[in-house]
Amino acid sequence: SMVVGLLAILKAGGAYVPVDPDYPTERVRHMLSDSAPVAVLVHSATRHVPEAAQLIDLDQPTWNAQPSSNPVVPTLTPRHLAYVIYTSGSTGLPKGVMNEHAGVVNRLQWMQDAYNLGAEDVVLQKTPFSFDVSVWEFLWPLQTGARLVMARPGGHRDPEYLRQVIRSEGVT
């Protein structure tokens, strides 16, 4: 559901802010206050997110009662934000780094030119979505028709698990 959520946010003309539910509550509170999201997508494992904007609980049947159209979708340009990733920050407070569509597309085009991913390829998404590398791991296979395999949460810390997934899923 996370990949669908990210794509839905981008398609709706929004920018996403990945918030790791394992972050300390004060860090999450700061990130939500600083980024001021219009809505926060949650599910059973992340429902404990501190009070924020409108919560959309993907496990509840009422989430699909949201409006079917977005009355304020702007005409998107390459300069619109695609996502904001928070770094640790030199002051101790996390700092949001704003990334535009142009930068994302440039990175994806460069990777495609360099590695020519195709429909027969399989990409392993193993990086937590709160890190920048996750962006290309999610989007590159989807834009080229390759298959996306999601590692289990925390799987990036277990080399033996990753080896098994790479072998069993035929990750190229």
Phi and psi restraints in degrees (value plus and minus 20) as a CYANA .aco file:
   2 MET   PHI     -86.6   -46.6
   2 MET   PSI     -63.2   -23.2
   3 VAL   PHI     -82.9   -42.9
   3 VAL   PSI     -62.8   -22.8
   4 VAL   PHI     -81.7   -41.7
   4 VAL   PSI     -61.7   -21.7
   5 GLY   PHI     -81.7   -41.7
   5 GLY   PSI     -64.5   -24.5
   6 LEU   PHI     -82.6   -42.6
   6 LEU   PSI     -65.1   -25.1
   7 LEU   PHI     -84.5   -44.5
   7 LEU   PSI     -59.9   -19.9
   8 ALA   PHI     -83.2   -43.2
   8 ALA   PSI     -62.0   -22.0
   9 ILE   PHI     -81.8   -41.8
   9 ILE   PSI     -67.0   -27.0
  10 LEU   PHI     -84.7   -44.7
  10 LEU   PSI     -62.8   -22.8
  11 LYS   PHI     -85.0   -45.0
  11 LYS   PSI     -51.3   -11.3
  12 ALA   PHI     -99.0   -59.0
  12 ALA   PSI     -23.3    16.7
  13 GLY   PHI      70.9   110.9
  13 GLY   PSI      -9.9    30.1
  14 GLY   PHI    -115.8   -75.8
  14 GLY   PSI     157.3   197.3
  15 ALA   PHI    -139.3   -99.3
  15 ALA   PSI     124.6   164.6
  16 TYR   PHI    -123.8   -83.8
  16 TYR   PSI     133.3   173.3
  17 VAL   PHI    -146.4  -106.4
  17 VAL   PSI      82.3   122.3
  18 PRO   PHI     -91.2   -51.2
  18 PRO   PSI     108.4   148.4
  19 VAL   PHI    -141.8  -101.8
  19 VAL   PSI      94.1   134.1
  20 ASP   PHI     -92.4   -52.4
  20 ASP   PSI     101.8   141.8
  21 PRO   PHI     -85.7   -45.7
  21 PRO   PSI     -33.4     6.6
  22 ASP   PHI    -105.9   -65.9
  22 ASP   PSI     -26.5    13.5
  23 TYR   PHI     -84.2   -44.2
  23 TYR   PSI     132.9   172.9
  24 PRO   PHI     -79.2   -39.2
  24 PRO   PSI     127.6   167.6
  25 THR   PHI     -74.5   -34.5
  25 THR   PSI     -61.5   -21.5
  26 GLU   PHI     -85.5   -45.5
  26 GLU   PSI     -56.0   -16.0
  27 ARG   PHI     -85.8   -45.8
  27 ARG   PSI     -65.6   -25.6
  28 VAL   PHI     -81.5   -41.5
  28 VAL   PSI     -64.9   -24.9
  29 ARG   PHI     -78.8   -38.8
  29 ARG   PSI     -64.6   -24.6
  30 HIS   PHI     -82.2   -42.2
  30 HIS   PSI     -65.4   -25.4
  31 MET   PHI     -81.5   -41.5
  31 MET   PSI     -62.3   -22.3
  32 LEU   PHI     -90.4   -50.4
  32 LEU   PSI     -57.5   -17.5
  33 SER   PHI     -87.5   -47.5
  33 SER   PSI     -64.2   -24.2
  34 ASP   PHI     -87.8   -47.8
  34 ASP   PSI     -61.1   -21.1
  35 SER   PHI    -106.6   -66.6
  35 SER   PSI     -39.5     0.5
  36 ALA   PHI      27.4    67.4
  36 ALA   PSI      42.1    82.1
  37 PRO   PHI     -88.9   -48.9
  37 PRO   PSI     131.6   171.6
  38 VAL   PHI     -91.6   -51.6
  38 VAL   PSI     -56.5   -16.5
  39 ALA   PHI    -169.0  -129.0
  39 ALA   PSI     135.8   175.8
  40 VAL   PHI    -144.6  -104.6
  40 VAL   PSI     101.0   141.0
  41 LEU   PHI    -104.4   -64.4
  41 LEU   PSI     108.7   148.7
  42 VAL   PHI    -153.9  -113.9
  42 VAL   PSI     147.9   187.9
  43 HIS   PHI    -166.9  -126.9
  43 HIS   PSI    -192.0  -152.0
  44 SER   PHI     -73.4   -33.4
  44 SER   PSI     -58.8   -18.8
  45 ALA   PHI     -98.4   -58.4
  45 ALA   PSI     -35.2     4.8
  46 THR   PHI    -141.6  -101.6
  46 THR   PSI      -8.2    31.8
  47 ARG   PHI     -84.1   -44.1
  47 ARG   PSI     -37.5     2.5
  48 HIS   PHI     -99.2   -59.2
  48 HIS   PSI     -14.4    25.6
  49 VAL   PHI     -74.7   -34.7
  49 VAL   PSI     117.3   157.3
  50 PRO   PHI     -76.4   -36.4
  50 PRO   PSI     136.6   176.6
  51 GLU   PHI     -68.8   -28.8
  51 GLU   PSI     110.8   150.8
  52 ALA   PHI    -165.5  -125.5
  52 ALA   PSI    -178.7  -138.7
  53 ALA   PHI     -82.1   -42.1
  53 ALA   PSI    -185.7  -145.7
  54 GLN   PHI     -74.4   -34.4
  54 GLN   PSI     104.5   144.5
  55 LEU   PHI    -111.4   -71.4
  55 LEU   PSI     111.3   151.3
  56 ILE   PHI    -135.1   -95.1
  56 ILE   PSI      87.2   127.2
  57 ASP   PHI    -110.1   -70.1
  57 ASP   PSI      89.4   129.4
  58 LEU   PHI     -90.1   -50.1
  58 LEU   PSI     -32.8     7.2
  59 ASP   PHI    -106.4   -66.4
  59 ASP   PSI     -30.8     9.2
  60 GLN   PHI    -118.0   -78.0
  60 GLN   PSI     121.1   161.1
  61 PRO   PHI     -85.1   -45.1
  61 PRO   PSI     -37.4     2.6
  62 THR   PHI     -98.1   -58.1
  62 THR   PSI     -30.5     9.5
  63 TRP   PHI     -82.2   -42.2
  63 TRP   PSI     -52.2   -12.2
  64 ASN   PHI    -100.1   -60.1
  64 ASN   PSI     -14.1    25.9
  65 ALA   PHI    -106.2   -66.2
  65 ALA   PSI     -12.7    27.3
  66 GLN   PHI     -86.2   -46.2
  66 GLN   PSI     137.3   177.3
  67 PRO   PHI     -74.9   -34.9
  67 PRO   PSI     123.1   163.1
  68 SER   PHI     -99.7   -59.7
  68 SER   PSI     -32.0     8.0
  69 SER   PHI    -156.0  -116.0
  69 SER   PSI     137.1   177.1
  70 ASN   PHI    -125.3   -85.3
  70 ASN   PSI      91.0   131.0
  71 PRO   PHI     -91.4   -51.4
  71 PRO   PSI     -30.5     9.5
  72 VAL   PHI    -139.7   -99.7
  72 VAL   PSI       6.1    46.1
  73 VAL   PHI     -86.7   -46.7
  73 VAL   PSI      98.8   138.8
  74 PRO   PHI     -98.0   -58.0
  74 PRO   PSI     146.5   186.5
  75 THR   PHI     -93.4   -53.4
  75 THR   PSI      94.4   134.4
  76 LEU   PHI     -94.2   -54.2
  76 LEU   PSI     124.1   164.1
  77 THR   PHI    -146.3  -106.3
  77 THR   PSI     146.7   186.7
  78 PRO   PHI     -80.1   -40.1
  78 PRO   PSI     -37.9     2.1
  79 ARG   PHI    -105.9   -65.9
  79 ARG   PSI     -29.6    10.4
  80 HIS   PHI     -88.7   -48.7
  80 HIS   PSI     130.4   170.4
  81 LEU   PHI     -89.6   -49.6
  81 LEU   PSI     121.8   161.8
  82 ALA   PHI    -123.8   -83.8
  82 ALA   PSI     -61.3   -21.3
  83 TYR   PHI    -180.3  -140.3
  83 TYR   PSI     142.0   182.0
  84 VAL   PHI    -147.6  -107.6
  84 VAL   PSI     101.6   141.6
  85 ILE   PHI    -127.1   -87.1
  85 ILE   PSI     112.5   152.5
  86 TYR   PHI    -113.2   -73.2
  86 TYR   PSI     111.0   151.0
  87 THR   PHI    -118.6   -78.6
  87 THR   PSI     153.9   193.9
  88 SER   PHI     -87.9   -47.9
  88 SER   PSI     -52.0   -12.0
  89 GLY   PHI      60.0   100.0
  89 GLY   PSI     115.4   155.4
  90 SER   PHI     -92.8   -52.8
  90 SER   PSI     -39.2     0.8
  91 THR   PHI    -109.4   -69.4
  91 THR   PSI     -23.3    16.7
  92 GLY   PHI      77.8   117.8
  92 GLY   PSI     -42.1    -2.1
  93 LEU   PHI    -111.8   -71.8
  93 LEU   PSI     116.5   156.5
  94 PRO   PHI     -81.3   -41.3
  94 PRO   PSI     122.8   162.8
  95 LYS   PHI    -137.0   -97.0
  95 LYS   PSI     112.7   152.7
  96 GLY   PHI    -100.8   -60.8
  96 GLY   PSI     108.3   148.3
  97 VAL   PHI    -124.7   -84.7
  97 VAL   PSI      96.6   136.6
  98 MET   PHI    -107.7   -67.7
  98 MET   PSI     110.0   150.0
  99 ASN   PHI    -141.9  -101.9
  99 ASN   PSI     105.1   145.1
 100 GLU   PHI    -107.2   -67.2
 100 GLU   PSI     140.4   180.4
 101 HIS   PHI     -75.9   -35.9
 101 HIS   PSI     -59.2   -19.2
 102 ALA   PHI     -77.9   -37.9
 102 ALA   PSI     -61.5   -21.5
 103 GLY   PHI     -87.2   -47.2
 103 GLY   PSI     -61.0   -21.0
 104 VAL   PHI     -83.9   -43.9
 104 VAL   PSI     -67.9   -27.9
 105 VAL   PHI     -83.2   -43.2
 105 VAL   PSI     -61.6   -21.6
 106 ASN   PHI     -79.1   -39.1
 106 ASN   PSI     -66.1   -26.1
 107 ARG   PHI     -82.7   -42.7
 107 ARG   PSI     -65.2   -25.2
 108 LEU   PHI     -85.3   -45.3
 108 LEU   PSI     -59.9   -19.9
 109 GLN   PHI     -85.9   -45.9
 109 GLN   PSI     -61.4   -21.4
 110 TRP   PHI     -80.8   -40.8
 110 TRP   PSI     -66.7   -26.7
 111 MET   PHI     -82.4   -42.4
 111 MET   PSI     -60.2   -20.2
 112 GLN   PHI     -86.8   -46.8
 112 GLN   PSI     -62.5   -22.5
 113 ASP   PHI     -82.1   -42.1
 113 ASP   PSI     -59.0   -19.0
 114 ALA   PHI     -97.6   -57.6
 114 ALA   PSI     -56.0   -16.0
 115 TYR   PHI    -140.7  -100.7
 115 TYR   PSI     -28.4    11.6
 116 ASN   PHI      25.9    65.9
 116 ASN   PSI      40.3    80.3
 117 LEU   PHI     -87.4   -47.4
 117 LEU   PSI     118.5   158.5
 118 GLY   PHI    -151.3  -111.3
 118 GLY   PSI     160.0   200.0
 119 ALA   PHI     -81.7   -41.7
 119 ALA   PSI     -42.6    -2.6
 120 GLU   PHI    -104.7   -64.7
 120 GLU   PSI     -25.9    14.1
 121 ASP   PHI    -106.6   -66.6
 121 ASP   PSI     137.9   177.9
 122 VAL   PHI    -151.0  -111.0
 122 VAL   PSI     106.4   146.4
 123 VAL   PHI    -132.5   -92.5
 123 VAL   PSI     113.3   153.3
 124 LEU   PHI    -113.4   -73.4
 124 LEU   PSI      99.7   139.7
 125 GLN   PHI    -113.0   -73.0
 125 GLN   PSI      88.0   128.0
 126 LYS   PHI    -143.9  -103.9
 126 LYS   PSI     -33.1     6.9
 127 THR   PHI    -105.5   -65.5
 127 THR   PSI     112.2   152.2
 128 PRO   PHI     -73.6   -33.6
 128 PRO   PSI     120.3   160.3
 129 PHE   PHI     -90.1   -50.1
 129 PHE   PSI     -23.2    16.8
 130 SER   PHI    -106.0   -66.0
 130 SER   PSI     -18.3    21.7
 131 PHE   PHI    -132.5   -92.5
 131 PHE   PSI     125.6   165.6
 132 ASP   PHI     -76.7   -36.7
 132 ASP   PSI     -56.7   -16.7
 133 VAL   PHI     -79.0   -39.0
 133 VAL   PSI     -48.9    -8.9
 134 SER   PHI     -80.6   -40.6
 134 SER   PSI     -47.1    -7.1
 135 VAL   PHI     -79.7   -39.7
 135 VAL   PSI     -71.9   -31.9
 136 TRP   PHI     -91.9   -51.9
 136 TRP   PSI     -50.8   -10.8
 137 GLU   PHI     -82.7   -42.7
 137 GLU   PSI     -56.7   -16.7
 138 PHE   PHI     -95.1   -55.1
 138 PHE   PSI     -71.4   -31.4
 139 LEU   PHI    -105.3   -65.3
 139 LEU   PSI     -55.4   -15.4
 140 TRP   PHI     -79.2   -39.2
 140 TRP   PSI     -70.9   -30.9
 141 PRO   PHI     -83.8   -43.8
 141 PRO   PSI     -55.0   -15.0
 142 LEU   PHI     -88.4   -48.4
 142 LEU   PSI     -53.0   -13.0
 143 GLN   PHI     -99.3   -59.3
 143 GLN   PSI     -37.9     2.1
 144 THR   PHI    -127.4   -87.4
 144 THR   PSI     -23.7    16.3
 145 GLY   PHI      66.3   106.3
 145 GLY   PSI     -12.9    27.1
 146 ALA   PHI     -94.4   -54.4
 146 ALA   PSI     147.2   187.2
 147 ARG   PHI    -111.3   -71.3
 147 ARG   PSI     116.7   156.7
 148 LEU   PHI    -124.3   -84.3
 148 LEU   PSI     105.0   145.0
 149 VAL   PHI    -131.8   -91.8
 149 VAL   PSI     106.9   146.9
 150 MET   PHI    -115.6   -75.6
 150 MET   PSI     104.1   144.1
 151 ALA   PHI     -92.4   -52.4
 151 ALA   PSI     135.1   175.1
 152 ARG   PHI     -86.1   -46.1
 152 ARG   PSI     134.5   174.5
 153 PRO   PHI     -75.2   -35.2
 153 PRO   PSI     111.6   151.6
 154 GLY   PHI      60.5   100.5
 154 GLY   PSI     -24.3    15.7
 155 GLY   PHI     -81.4   -41.4
 155 GLY   PSI     -44.4    -4.4
 156 HIS   PHI     -84.0   -44.0
 156 HIS   PSI     -36.1     3.9
 157 ARG   PHI    -110.8   -70.8
 157 ARG   PSI     -22.1    17.9
 158 ASP   PHI    -142.4  -102.4
 158 ASP   PSI      73.6   113.6
 159 PRO   PHI     -77.8   -37.8
 159 PRO   PSI     -57.0   -17.0
 160 GLU   PHI     -85.8   -45.8
 160 GLU   PSI     -62.3   -22.3
 161 TYR   PHI     -80.4   -40.4
 161 TYR   PSI     -66.8   -26.8
 162 LEU   PHI     -80.6   -40.6
 162 LEU   PSI     -61.7   -21.7
 163 ARG   PHI     -78.9   -38.9
 163 ARG   PSI     -64.7   -24.7
 164 GLN   PHI     -84.1   -44.1
 164 GLN   PSI     -62.6   -22.6
 165 VAL   PHI     -85.7   -45.7
 165 VAL   PSI     -63.1   -23.1
 166 ILE   PHI     -78.7   -38.7
 166 ILE   PSI     -64.2   -24.2
 167 ARG   PHI     -89.3   -49.3
 167 ARG   PSI     -70.7   -30.7
 168 SER   PHI     -89.2   -49.2
 168 SER   PSI     -50.8   -10.8
 169 GLU   PHI    -115.7   -75.7
 169 GLU   PSI     -24.6    15.4
 170 GLY   PHI      45.9    85.9
 170 GLY   PSI      20.7    60.7
 171 VAL   PHI     -83.5   -43.5
 171 VAL   PSI     107.6   147.6
